[in-house]
Amino acid sequence: MATLSETYACAPSTERGRGILISGDAKTNNILYCTGRSVIIRNLDNPLQVWVYCEHAYPVTVARYSPNGEWIASADISGTVRIWGTHNEFVLKNEFRVLSGRIDDLQWSFDGMRIVACGDGKGKSFVRAFMWDSGSTVGDFDGHSRRVLSCAFKPTRPFRIATCGEDFLANFYDGPPFKFNMSIRDHSNFVNCVRFSPDGSKFITVSSDRKGIIYDGKTGNKLGELSTEDGHKGSIYAVSWSPDSKQVLTVSADKSAKVWNIVEDGSSGTVNKTLACTESGGVEDMLVGCLWQNDYLLTISLGGTIYLYSAKDLDKSPLSLSGHMKNITVLTLLNRSEKMLLSSSYDGVIIRWIPGMGYSGKFEGKQFGLIKLLVAGQDEVIAAGFDNKVYRVPLHGDNFGPAETVDVGSQPKDVTLALNNPEFAIVAIESGVVLLNGSKIVSTINLGFIVTAAAMSPDGSEAIVGGQDGKLHMYSVSGDTVTEQAVLEKHRGAITVIRYSPDFSMFASADLNREAVVWDRASKEVKLNNMLFNTARINCLAWSPDSTLVATGSLDTCVIIYEVGKPASSRRTIKGAHIGGVYGLVFIDQERVVSSGEDGCVRVWNLISE
């Protein structure tokens, strides 16, 4: 069997010029954030503990724990709220269609009986409060004319609800049943976030006009403002109160986060500490989300990096957690003394992971845009995108050197390296292959059939090229010429991937028609067949280091591990490894296989021999 040992989670989805919501549960120290159609639950004390909820039909915008921590309410851009349990495989309690457009924020009442949601109502109501079990509306929310970005529930009786939005207003409602009390017109730009303090005595609104204003929680009267000296120089996107209601954390487009001391009577707020970001200073360092939970302060940048500060010691440099936001198309292992994984998603982000520790940093991949293929050699990486170029990038310690670019004249379909002779590489293009030595093109050879995949032996003397017709052509390579040795026919669909075994005695190939085959290299006979247990096209293949196991990853979300020498029916299957399909696969060692996929996560599986 295979068990999940670590998950390297994806980063939260962010959007330029908008705050994003991140929430948590104080008892278990879990946090929630949304990426695409998934809700990610991670534990702050152990960030490799990750759970993913992916039952929404549309991209999710917000998720929140109920006050008792037993339920989670999550909402998406279609206006649907789903309420589901935190135990028993996320059992669904209810699903309600709350608004006619996107929901931007939701909040539970402190007794867990009511939920208020706000967003874009497409001309109908922008805010609705409802009972969590029946979905019946409690109250009437007038007073907004444009999209409502944030809402908050007073955490003590008497109940109040505050909302704010793009019409520059903050509105105050009493109840239940809730009815309009007053509009607050103190801001001169979008009001991005409103939050009640945990003791219910005050609430604060922050806005794109760079102001933060404090109000009385019971009456809604203005008490004071955050001081402008040493204040934010850009739009403030989000605010979060400390558990003792004496401080707030704000984040802004000026790339800084600030901790403010709030006077007991709320008449003013002064900066206690500015948490400046140390990164490169690009747009992706704008901070768009924050959360103050127990002893942790979290801020989230536009690039999706989560910074974790300790509330006791704000001078300590933060722990950064990051991940991919898009489909991870390539996963590869660097052949070094310490094991290091490289993963790359098609938006050009390359991240290194260390097994057992997780996130170990991003590579600045600015030099080559979108990435389709990536191969790691000893001290270099070869990457190719959706144009005609192939990049050879040297690795200097933990960073890339300047790339050497080769134009191969057509979009690369596959790239393969001779591991023992890493200068030598073959790039497969539609019409044939291009032989590279370093960054020079040795020759371009037209093979006379449509090429879809290629692999090269470790010493660079032999190559196998797979075609659209499902045939495998074996070539011997010498100098700048290739000579065809054999044609192997078994596949019934276009070849998607070919891999040599580490001991060079076998190779495996897989096709669009969900079949994989292991071949003996010397006799060119089929060594293991009937590997037909995937139900959709196979995207990736991996060999274990001692050449006894072959793993296949497929569009059907499964990873299947076969043992060479045993019948294919005695396989091990990991079902639902990645929602949307598995696109990358590599063995770290004999016991552990790593997979990556459409959901932006990387997962490490332990294989227990039966």
Disulfide bonds with the S-S distance in Angstrom:
none
